[in-house]
Amino acid sequence: MKLTSIQAFLLLQFLPGIGDITVKKLVDHCGNTQAVFEEEINLLKIKGIGMFHFRNLIILRLIFRLYLRKKSF
């Protein structure tokens, strides 16, 4: 199951240090909110996105995958 654009947007809003401006930068770079969670190391090339944001995105992605795995059992 993939994230819907609404789910992806809401997850981005829960990340520490990510506000509307950072979400806009991420979406502008990736194309849409779902792609932000599929993108890898290229996120670090976006001005204003550092290891703090990148790490939190990876952690959130893992949590969501674990949630989906548990939900399918």
C-alpha positions as semicolon CSV with decimal commas, in nm:
position;residue;x (nm);y (nm);z (nm)
1;M;0,000;0,000;0,000
2;K;0,130;0,342;-0,093
3;L;0,067;0,664;0,088
4;T;-0,207;0,885;-0,045
5;S;-0,113;1,247;-0,101
6;I;-0,320;1,346;0,205
7;Q;-0,147;1,086;0,425
8;A;0,195;1,197;0,302
9;F;0,113;1,562;0,368
10;L;-0,010;1,487;0,720
11;L;0,299;1,279;0,798
12;L;0,522;1,563;0,681
13;Q;0,340;1,803;0,913
14;F;0,424;1,580;1,213
15;L;0,798;1,590;1,153
16;P;0,990;1,808;1,399
17;G;1,134;2,118;1,236
18;I;0,925;2,084;0,921
19;G;0,684;2,365;0,856
20;D;0,500;2,491;0,553
21;I;0,809;2,638;0,388
22;T;1,011;2,317;0,422
23;V;0,718;2,107;0,296
24;K;0,694;2,337;-0,007
25;K;1,068;2,295;-0,076
26;L;1,036;1,916;-0,050
27;V;0,731;1,902;-0,277
28;D;0,884;2,142;-0,531
29;H;1,192;1,921;-0,550
30;C;1,016;1,583;-0,554
31;G;0,701;1,670;-0,747
32;N;0,440;1,564;-0,490
33;T;0,406;1,470;-0,124
34;Q;0,419;1,096;-0,187
35;A;0,748;1,124;-0,375
36;V;0,909;1,288;-0,071
37;F;0,888;0,953;0,107
38;E;1,027;0,765;-0,192
39;E;1,321;1,000;-0,250
40;E;1,653;0,909;-0,096
41;I;1,979;1,097;-0,060
42;N;1,888;1,371;-0,312
43;L;1,682;1,538;-0,040
44;L;2,006;1,653;0,119
45;K;2,073;1,867;-0,190
46;I;1,773;2,089;-0,109
47;K;1,870;2,414;0,059
48;G;1,746;2,404;0,418
49;I;1,724;2,024;0,440
50;G;1,996;1,876;0,654
51;M;2,068;1,551;0,833
52;F;1,812;1,636;1,105
53;H;1,524;1,651;0,856
54;F;1,658;1,363;0,647
55;R;1,693;1,136;0,950
56;N;1,342;1,219;1,066
57;L;1,201;1,143;0,721
58;I;1,374;0,804;0,720
59;I;1,248;0,722;1,070
60;L;0,894;0,824;0,979
61;R;0,910;0,614;0,663
62;L;1,020;0,309;0,865
63;I;0,745;0,360;1,122
64;F;0,483;0,381;0,848
65;R;0,614;0,061;0,683
66;L;0,603;-0,121;1,016
67;Y;0,248;0,003;1,070
68;L;0,144;-0,131;0,729
69;R;0,312;-0,464;0,796
70;K;0,138;-0,501;1,133
71;K;-0,194;-0,396;0,980
72;S;-0,171;-0,672;0,716
73;F;-0,147;-0,949;0,979
